[in-house]
């Protein structure tokens, strides 16, 4: 079968399964099956597929009809221009989270802590763009940390990134000039409204803390002061309706210069705060 024919047959299958952007996903999966870059696919559409390629493509399309995320099927996701390994043990890195990385990189830092690191995408994207910095990524999931370690190796950052099992700050020592986190923040009563790709395929503990969705922010806000240098920054990703509540938690914990920042679509996405102090040591040797 020619690649173009396989693509033509796959698109209506994905559409019938309710997949948004079915044509795009069919093309990405076809490039994966052919083991070529997505931007080279058009050149290879006239080619005949080998039986193994047809088998891989058929399995990938079937998985997508079951609403498995594309990143999990192909095992990779681009984030901040970098390629990250993705599995069912991690959240799929999302473009919205790049707003947190962008804010992190507005000021220099040397010591970075990433709480709930998952794939390590925030930590590693920040380190990749701050060559003198070192960082620690923590997670309660051994399986997620294994993915993060692999990503650090892939990106040439193994010497500057360290990972450990920790329930938020419980196993963390030392102080940092930057703490970042994309914690679970979906409220319990919002889970049923999530897309199947998220609700049915991503790790529940990385999506929701239960209750009102704010418990992780309470823990992070209370604990950040002990782990931040004076003048150090705390940056957390939020759901678009949580800005004021999270800002209030940070203010109650004694943090200052609290700002709510938007993502690329203009929705509230990041809350930033600073530990009081001169900050003379932050971002300097």
N, C-alpha and C positions, 0 to 999 in steps of 0.2 A: 504494500500500500504506500502511495505517495504521502509525504508529510502533509501536503495541502488537503488531501482527502481525509486524513485522520483528524485534522483540525476542524474541517467542515462538519464532521460527524460529532465531534465532541461538544461544540458550542451549544446546540439545542439540548443535549443531555444536562449540561450545567444549568441552562436557563430553566428547564423543567424542574430541577431540584431547588430552584429559588436562589441560585447564586447570583449576587450582584456582580456586574462587570464580568460576565461569563466569557466574553470573547478575550478579554485581557488575561484572565486566569488560564484559559485554554492555551493561549500562546506561551505563557510562562511555563506551564507544565510540559508543553511540547519541547521547548528549548531544553528543559531539564532532561527529558527523555532522550533527546539527541546529543546531550552533553556539549551544548554550545551556549555561548552568551545569548541572552534574550535579544540584544540589538543585532544579532547576526541571523535571526530566524528567517526573515524574508528571503535571504539568499538561498536558504536550504529547503524552502517549501516545495520546490519541484523534485527533490531527492526521494528515492525509494527508501523506506525505512527497513531496517533489519528486523527479523523476528524478535530479538531481545528488546529492541527499541519499541516495537509495537506493544510488547508485554508490559514494559515499564510505563508507557503512556496510558495504556488501558487501566492499569492499577492506580495510577495517579488520578486520572479522571474519575474513577469509581470512588476513590477516597474523597475527592472534592464534592461529589454528589452527596456524600454523607456529611458534608459541611466541615470536614477537617480543614484547618487553615492551610493556605498554600505554603507558608513558611515551614510548617511542620512536615508537609509532604516532601518538599525539596531539601529541608534541613538547614535552610539559610534565610537570613533577612538582612537587607541593607539598612543601616542606621548611621546617621552622621557621615555618610559616604564610606562606611566600613562594613565588611561582611561578617555577620555573627552567626554562629551555630545556634539552632533553635530546636528544642525537643518539647514533648508534652510535659516535661518537668519545669518549664520556664514560661513566663509571659512572652508573648510575641512583641518584640520592640516596636513601638509605634512612633510615627512622625511627630505626634503631639509632644512626646517626651523630649524631643530635640530642643524645645524651649527651655528646659531646665539646663541642658548642656550649654546652650548659648549664654545663659545668665551666669553659669559657673565660670565661663571663660572670659567674662568681662573684667576680672581681676586676677592677678597672679596668686598661686597657692603652691605650697610645697608638700603638705600632708593632707590627704583626702580620705574620708570615710564614707562608704556607700552602704546604707542600711537596707537589707533586703535586695541584694545585688542581682539575683536571677541570672540572666545571661552575662552579666557584667557590663552591659552596653553603656550605662551612664559612666561608671568608673573608668572603663577603658577608652571611651571616646574622649573623656576629659584628660586622661593621662597622655593620650596620643597627641593632644594639642598643647600640652604643658610639659616639655621635655625634662625639666628638672624635678618634677613632682613624683611622689610615690603615693600609693594608695592601698587601703584595706577594704575588701568587700566582704560583708557578712550575710549569712542567710541561715534559716533553720533547716533547709533542705540540702542534704548531702548530694542528691542527684543534680540539683540546680548548680551547686558549687562546682561539680565536675564539669558541667558545661562551661561555666565561667573560666575555669582553669584552662580548658581547651581553647577558648577564645583569646585569652591572654597570650597563650603560646602562638596561636595563629597570627596575632597582630604584633609579635615581637616585643611584648610587654611583660613577659614572665618575670623578669628581674625587678620590675618596678611595681608589680601588683601582688598582693598577698590576700589569701582567702581563708576564712575560718567559719566554723559553725558557731552561730551565736543567735540567741533570741533577743533581737535588737541590741542593746548595749551590754548584755549580761557578761559576755566574754571579751569585751573590748577594753583595752588599757591605753594609756597615753592621751595626748590631746592633739587636736587637728585644727587647721585654719579653715577647713571647709568640710561640712557634712552635707551629704545629699541623700535623698531617698524618694523612690516611687513606691509607697507602701500600698497594701490593700486598702481600698477606700469605698468599695461598692456597699451600700446599705443592704441589709438582708432582704428587705421588701422590694429591692430593685433587681435582684438576680434573675427573676423570671422574665424580665423585659430585655435582657441582653441578647445579642445575636447568638445563634447556635454555635458559631465558630469560637466564641468566647465562653459561653456558659457550659458547653458540653465538652470542650477540648482543652481549655487552659486550666492550670492547677487552682482549685478553689481557694486554697489558703493564700494564694497570691492575689486573689481578686477581692475577697471580702474578709473583714474581721468579725462580721456579724453585726447585729444591732444597728446603730445609726451610721456606721461606716467611719466613725471618727476615732476609734480606740487607738489605732496606731499613732495618730497625731498627738494624742494625749501622752502616750509613752515617749515619743520622740521629743516633744516640747519639754517635758519634765526632765529628761535625761541629757539633753543637748548641752546645757550649761556646764556640766561637769567634764564634758569631752571637747569643748571648744576653747581655743585660746582667746584671750581678750581681743575683741575686734574681729573674731572669726565669724564665718557666715554659716547659716543653715538654710538649705533650699529643699523644698519638698514639692512633689507633684500633687495636684488635687483634682477632684472632680469639679466640673464647671460651676456648681452651686455651693461649694464648700469654702470659698475664699474667706468670707467674714468669720466663720466659725473657727477655722484654723488660725487665722490671724489673732483672734481673741485668745486662743490657747497659748500662742507664743507670747503674747503680751502678758498674760497671767504668769508665765514662767520667767518673766523678767527680761525677755529679749527686746531689742529696740530696732528702729529703722525698718519697720515691717512694711512690706510692699506686696501687692497682689499683681502678678504679671500675666499677660495673655499669651496664648499660643498663636500659631500662624493664622487661625481662623477667627481670632479676636475673642475667644472664650477664656475666662479665668483658668489658668493652668498651673501656675507656680506661686507659692508663697515664699518670700525671702525674708530673712531676719538676721540680725547681728547681735552677738554677745557684747554687752557694754565693756568698754575699755579702749585704750589707745590704739590697739592693733598694730603696734610698731613691729611686732615679730611676724605678722601674718604675711606670707608670700615672700619672705626674705630668709636668707641663710642664717 
